Amino acid sequence: MVGDGKVLARSKLLRAGQKVVLRASIAGMQKLELHAEGGEGHNHQSWAIWADPVIGK
């Protein structure tokens, strides 16, 4: 998770069936981005699924 060009939160590499909850303060942020990177040094057969992203107070 990147806000205004700064990394706010990052998860470890996840495998099928795993999930993680990321939390970060985004107060005052103008731009929020969700990034995904390939695992194991490549993007071959890498997937990113953002299920139910929520922004709250």
PDB file as gemmi writes it, atoms N, CA and C in Angstrom:
CRYST1    1.000    1.000    1.000  90.00  90.00  90.00 P 1                      
ATOM      1  N   MET A   1       0.853  -1.154   0.000  1.00  0.00           N  
ATOM      2  CA  MET A   1       0.000   0.000   0.000  1.00  0.00           C  
ATOM      3  C   MET A   1       0.905   1.224   0.000  1.00  0.00           C  
ATOM      4  N   VAL A   2       0.661   2.119  -0.946  1.00  0.00           N  
ATOM      5  CA  VAL A   2       1.494   3.312  -1.117  1.00  0.00           C  
ATOM      6  C   VAL A   2       0.596   4.536  -1.046  1.00  0.00           C  
ATOM      7  N   GLY A   3       0.987   5.514  -0.260  1.00  0.00           N  
ATOM      8  CA  GLY A   3       0.248   6.759  -0.154  1.00  0.00           C  
ATOM      9  C   GLY A   3       1.151   7.926  -0.460  1.00  0.00           C  
ATOM     10  N   ASP A   4       0.785   8.713  -1.441  1.00  0.00           N  
ATOM     11  CA  ASP A   4       1.589   9.867  -1.858  1.00  0.00           C  
ATOM     12  C   ASP A   4       3.052   9.497  -2.086  1.00  0.00           C  
ATOM     13  N   GLY A   5       3.282   8.331  -2.679  1.00  0.00           N  
ATOM     14  CA  GLY A   5       4.630   7.899  -3.041  1.00  0.00           C  
ATOM     15  C   GLY A   5       5.426   7.227  -1.934  1.00  0.00           C  
ATOM     16  N   LYS A   6       4.855   7.075  -0.743  1.00  0.00           N  
ATOM     17  CA  LYS A   6       5.547   6.439   0.378  1.00  0.00           C  
ATOM     18  C   LYS A   6       4.898   5.094   0.707  1.00  0.00           C  
ATOM     19  N   VAL A   7       5.723   4.068   0.965  1.00  0.00           N  
ATOM     20  CA  VAL A   7       5.199   2.762   1.342  1.00  0.00           C  
ATOM     21  C   VAL A   7       4.600   2.861   2.745  1.00  0.00           C  
ATOM     22  N   LEU A   8       3.322   2.544   2.858  1.00  0.00           N  
ATOM     23  CA  LEU A   8       2.614   2.617   4.140  1.00  0.00           C  
ATOM     24  C   LEU A   8       2.497   1.251   4.805  1.00  0.00           C  
ATOM     25  N   ALA A   9       2.353   0.213   3.997  1.00  0.00           N  
ATOM     26  CA  ALA A   9       2.219  -1.149   4.520  1.00  0.00           C  
ATOM     27  C   ALA A   9       2.602  -2.121   3.410  1.00  0.00           C  
ATOM     28  N   ARG A  10       3.111  -3.266   3.833  1.00  0.00           N  
ATOM     29  CA  ARG A  10       3.539  -4.292   2.876  1.00  0.00           C  
ATOM     30  C   ARG A  10       3.337  -5.653   3.523  1.00  0.00           C  
ATOM     31  N   SER A  11       2.864  -6.617   2.738  1.00  0.00           N  
ATOM     32  CA  SER A  11       2.689  -7.958   3.281  1.00  0.00           C  
ATOM     33  C   SER A  11       3.808  -8.867   2.789  1.00  0.00           C  
ATOM     34  N   LYS A  12       3.941  -9.993   3.446  1.00  0.00           N  
ATOM     35  CA  LYS A  12       4.877 -11.023   2.993  1.00  0.00           C  
ATOM     36  C   LYS A  12       4.266 -11.709   1.775  1.00  0.00           C  
ATOM     37  N   LEU A  13       5.019 -12.539   1.107  1.00  0.00           N  
ATOM     38  CA  LEU A  13       4.521 -13.331   0.005  1.00  0.00           C  
ATOM     39  C   LEU A  13       3.498 -14.326   0.534  1.00  0.00           C  
ATOM     40  N   LEU A  14       2.322 -14.345  -0.060  1.00  0.00           N  
ATOM     41  CA  LEU A  14       1.255 -15.234   0.387  1.00  0.00           C  
ATOM     42  C   LEU A  14       1.054 -16.361  -0.611  1.00  0.00           C  
ATOM     43  N   ARG A  15       0.635 -17.497  -0.122  1.00  0.00           N  
ATOM     44  CA  ARG A  15       0.332 -18.667  -0.956  1.00  0.00           C  
ATOM     45  C   ARG A  15      -1.179 -18.845  -1.038  1.00  0.00           C  
ATOM     46  N   ALA A  16      -1.639 -19.724  -1.897  1.00  0.00           N  
ATOM     47  CA  ALA A  16      -3.068 -19.979  -2.073  1.00  0.00           C  
ATOM     48  C   ALA A  16      -3.729 -20.250  -0.724  1.00  0.00           C  
ATOM     49  N   GLY A  17      -4.857 -19.590  -0.490  1.00  0.00           N  
ATOM     50  CA  GLY A  17      -5.611 -19.790   0.740  1.00  0.00           C  
ATOM     51  C   GLY A  17      -5.187 -18.900   1.895  1.00  0.00           C  
ATOM     52  N   GLN A  18      -4.061 -18.198   1.762  1.00  0.00           N  
ATOM     53  CA  GLN A  18      -3.621 -17.310   2.829  1.00  0.00           C  
ATOM     54  C   GLN A  18      -4.207 -15.921   2.617  1.00  0.00           C  
ATOM     55  N   LYS A  19      -4.332 -15.173   3.705  1.00  0.00           N  
ATOM     56  CA  LYS A  19      -4.795 -13.792   3.606  1.00  0.00           C  
ATOM     57  C   LYS A  19      -4.088 -12.958   4.665  1.00  0.00           C  
ATOM     58  N   VAL A  20      -4.133 -11.660   4.462  1.00  0.00           N  
ATOM     59  CA  VAL A  20      -3.519 -10.733   5.402  1.00  0.00           C  
ATOM     60  C   VAL A  20      -4.371  -9.463   5.439  1.00  0.00           C  
ATOM     61  N   VAL A  21      -4.416  -8.836   6.594  1.00  0.00           N  
ATOM     62  CA  VAL A  21      -5.088  -7.548   6.753  1.00  0.00           C  
ATOM     63  C   VAL A  21      -4.002  -6.495   6.913  1.00  0.00           C  
ATOM     64  N   LEU A  22      -4.025  -5.484   6.050  1.00  0.00           N  
ATOM     65  CA  LEU A  22      -3.066  -4.384   6.145  1.00  0.00           C  
ATOM     66  C   LEU A  22      -3.772  -3.171   6.732  1.00  0.00           C  
ATOM     67  N   ARG A  23      -3.118  -2.509   7.658  1.00  0.00           N  
ATOM     68  CA  ARG A  23      -3.667  -1.291   8.251  1.00  0.00           C  
ATOM     69  C   ARG A  23      -2.598  -0.212   8.215  1.00  0.00           C  
ATOM     70  N   ALA A  24      -3.022   0.998   7.852  1.00  0.00           N  
ATOM     71  CA  ALA A  24      -2.102   2.131   7.810  1.00  0.00           C  
ATOM     72  C   ALA A  24      -2.907   3.415   7.907  1.00  0.00           C  
ATOM     73  N   SER A  25      -2.307   4.427   8.477  1.00  0.00           N  
ATOM     74  CA  SER A  25      -2.962   5.733   8.523  1.00  0.00           C  
ATOM     75  C   SER A  25      -2.829   6.389   7.152  1.00  0.00           C  
ATOM     76  N   ILE A  26      -3.952   6.837   6.618  1.00  0.00           N  
ATOM     77  CA  ILE A  26      -3.926   7.538   5.336  1.00  0.00           C  
ATOM     78  C   ILE A  26      -4.418   8.977   5.495  1.00  0.00           C  
ATOM     79  N   ALA A  27      -4.400   9.458   6.733  1.00  0.00           N  
ATOM     80  CA  ALA A  27      -4.842  10.824   7.011  1.00  0.00           C  
ATOM     81  C   ALA A  27      -4.035  11.812   6.184  1.00  0.00           C  
ATOM     82  N   GLY A  28      -4.715  12.679   5.488  1.00  0.00           N  
ATOM     83  CA  GLY A  28      -4.070  13.719   4.692  1.00  0.00           C  
ATOM     84  C   GLY A  28      -3.508  13.261   3.357  1.00  0.00           C  
ATOM     85  N   MET A  29      -3.645  11.986   3.035  1.00  0.00           N  
ATOM     86  CA  MET A  29      -3.109  11.470   1.770  1.00  0.00           C  
ATOM     87  C   MET A  29      -3.967  11.948   0.600  1.00  0.00           C  
ATOM     88  N   GLN A  30      -3.323  12.260  -0.505  1.00  0.00           N  
ATOM     89  CA  GLN A  30      -4.021  12.670  -1.716  1.00  0.00           C  
ATOM     90  C   GLN A  30      -4.187  11.513  -2.697  1.00  0.00           C  
ATOM     91  N   LYS A  31      -3.242  10.562  -2.668  1.00  0.00           N  
ATOM     92  CA  LYS A  31      -3.273   9.456  -3.617  1.00  0.00           C  
ATOM     93  C   LYS A  31      -2.916   8.162  -2.896  1.00  0.00           C  
ATOM     94  N   LEU A  32      -3.765   7.144  -3.012  1.00  0.00           N  
ATOM     95  CA  LEU A  32      -3.547   5.840  -2.408  1.00  0.00           C  
ATOM     96  C   LEU A  32      -3.461   4.806  -3.519  1.00  0.00           C  
ATOM     97  N   GLU A  33      -2.415   3.955  -3.489  1.00  0.00           N  
ATOM     98  CA  GLU A  33      -2.211   2.941  -4.512  1.00  0.00           C  
ATOM     99  C   GLU A  33      -2.043   1.572  -3.861  1.00  0.00           C  
ATOM    100  N   LEU A  34      -2.593   0.553  -4.508  1.00  0.00           N  
ATOM    101  CA  LEU A  34      -2.393  -0.830  -4.097  1.00  0.00           C  
ATOM    102  C   LEU A  34      -1.492  -1.470  -5.140  1.00  0.00           C  
ATOM    103  N   HIS A  35      -0.322  -1.922  -4.738  1.00  0.00           N  
ATOM    104  CA  HIS A  35       0.653  -2.507  -5.658  1.00  0.00           C  
ATOM    105  C   HIS A  35       0.759  -4.005  -5.412  1.00  0.00           C  
ATOM    106  N   ALA A  36       1.084  -4.741  -6.442  1.00  0.00           N  
ATOM    107  CA  ALA A  36       1.360  -6.169  -6.331  1.00  0.00           C  
ATOM    108  C   ALA A  36       2.636  -6.473  -7.111  1.00  0.00           C  
ATOM    109  N   GLU A  37       3.465  -7.332  -6.559  1.00  0.00           N  
ATOM    110  CA  GLU A  37       4.719  -7.722  -7.201  1.00  0.00           C  
ATOM    111  C   GLU A  37       4.726  -9.228  -7.409  1.00  0.00           C  
ATOM    112  N   GLY A  38       5.443  -9.669  -8.420  1.00  0.00           N  
ATOM    113  CA  GLY A  38       5.593 -11.099  -8.654  1.00  0.00           C  
ATOM    114  C   GLY A  38       6.413 -11.734  -7.548  1.00  0.00           C  
ATOM    115  N   GLY A  39       6.118 -12.960  -7.248  1.00  0.00           N  
ATOM    116  CA  GLY A  39       6.861 -13.680  -6.220  1.00  0.00           C  
ATOM    117  C   GLY A  39       8.026 -14.446  -6.810  1.00  0.00           C  
ATOM    118  N   GLU A  40       8.958 -14.780  -5.984  1.00  0.00           N  
ATOM    119  CA  GLU A  40      10.092 -15.623  -6.349  1.00  0.00           C  
ATOM    120  C   GLU A  40      10.897 -15.047  -7.505  1.00  0.00           C  
ATOM    121  N   GLY A  41      10.965 -13.717  -7.594  1.00  0.00           N  
ATOM    122  CA  GLY A  41      11.825 -13.063  -8.571  1.00  0.00           C  
ATOM    123  C   GLY A  41      11.266 -12.938  -9.972  1.00  0.00           C  
ATOM    124  N   HIS A  42      10.011 -13.296 -10.182  1.00  0.00           N  
ATOM    125  CA  HIS A  42       9.406 -13.166 -11.512  1.00  0.00           C  
ATOM    126  C   HIS A  42       7.902 -12.970 -11.372  1.00  0.00           C  
ATOM    127  N   ASN A  43       7.248 -12.631 -12.478  1.00  0.00           N  
ATOM    128  CA  ASN A  43       5.800 -12.426 -12.468  1.00  0.00           C  
ATOM    129  C   ASN A  43       5.041 -13.621 -13.033  1.00  0.00           C  
ATOM    130  N   HIS A  44       5.737 -14.669 -13.451  1.00  0.00           N  
ATOM    131  CA  HIS A  44       5.094 -15.829 -14.059  1.00  0.00           C  
ATOM    132  C   HIS A  44       4.156 -16.510 -13.058  1.00  0.00           C  
ATOM    133  N   GLN A  45       2.912 -16.642 -13.413  1.00  0.00           N  
ATOM    134  CA  GLN A  45       1.870 -17.252 -12.589  1.00  0.00           C  
ATOM    135  C   GLN A  45       1.701 -16.567 -11.223  1.00  0.00           C  
ATOM    136  N   SER A  46       1.958 -15.277 -11.167  1.00  0.00           N  
ATOM    137  CA  SER A  46       1.726 -14.503  -9.946  1.00  0.00           C  
ATOM    138  C   SER A  46       0.369 -13.813 -10.061  1.00  0.00           C  
ATOM    139  N   TRP A  47      -0.374 -13.798  -8.977  1.00  0.00           N  
ATOM    140  CA  TRP A  47      -1.701 -13.222  -8.953  1.00  0.00           C  
ATOM    141  C   TRP A  47      -1.849 -12.264  -7.774  1.00  0.00           C  
ATOM    142  N   ALA A  48      -2.682 -11.271  -7.954  1.00  0.00           N  
ATOM    143  CA  ALA A  48      -3.042 -10.381  -6.852  1.00  0.00           C  
ATOM    144  C   ALA A  48      -4.550 -10.251  -6.848  1.00  0.00           C  
ATOM    145  N   ILE A  49      -5.162 -10.511  -5.709  1.00  0.00           N  
ATOM    146  CA  ILE A  49      -6.608 -10.369  -5.579  1.00  0.00           C  
ATOM    147  C   ILE A  49      -6.872  -9.473  -4.373  1.00  0.00           C  
ATOM    148  N   TRP A  50      -7.421  -8.306  -4.639  1.00  0.00           N  
ATOM    149  CA  TRP A  50      -7.746  -7.376  -3.558  1.00  0.00           C  
ATOM    150  C   TRP A  50      -9.215  -7.612  -3.219  1.00  0.00           C  
ATOM    151  N   ALA A  51      -9.476  -8.409  -2.219  1.00  0.00           N  
ATOM    152  CA  ALA A  51     -10.849  -8.760  -1.843  1.00  0.00           C  
ATOM    153  C   ALA A  51     -11.364  -7.808  -0.784  1.00  0.00           C  
ATOM    154  N   ASP A  52     -12.433  -7.120  -1.109  1.00  0.00           N  
ATOM    155  CA  ASP A  52     -13.125  -6.222  -0.177  1.00  0.00           C  
ATOM    156  C   ASP A  52     -12.229  -5.163   0.460  1.00  0.00           C  
ATOM    157  N   PRO A  53     -11.468  -4.392  -0.314  1.00  0.00           N  
ATOM    158  CA  PRO A  53     -10.680  -3.325   0.317  1.00  0.00           C  
ATOM    159  C   PRO A  53     -11.622  -2.291   0.955  1.00  0.00           C  
ATOM    160  N   VAL A  54     -11.291  -1.843   2.151  1.00  0.00           N  
ATOM    161  CA  VAL A  54     -12.126  -0.928   2.910  1.00  0.00           C  
ATOM    162  C   VAL A  54     -11.281   0.243   3.406  1.00  0.00           C  
ATOM    163  N   ILE A  55     -11.803   1.434   3.253  1.00  0.00           N  
ATOM    164  CA  ILE A  55     -11.172   2.614   3.840  1.00  0.00           C  
ATOM    165  C   ILE A  55     -12.119   3.104   4.920  1.00  0.00           C  
ATOM    166  N   GLY A  56     -11.611   3.242   6.138  1.00  0.00           N  
ATOM    167  CA  GLY A  56     -12.471   3.650   7.242  1.00  0.00           C  
ATOM    168  C   GLY A  56     -11.754   4.565   8.207  1.00  0.00           C  
ATOM    169  N   LYS A  57     -12.503   5.045   9.150  1.00  0.00           N  
ATOM    170  CA  LYS A  57     -11.942   5.938  10.171  1.00  0.00           C  
ATOM    171  C   LYS A  57     -11.522   5.134  11.372  1.00  0.00           C  
TER     172      LYS A  57                                                      
END                                                                             
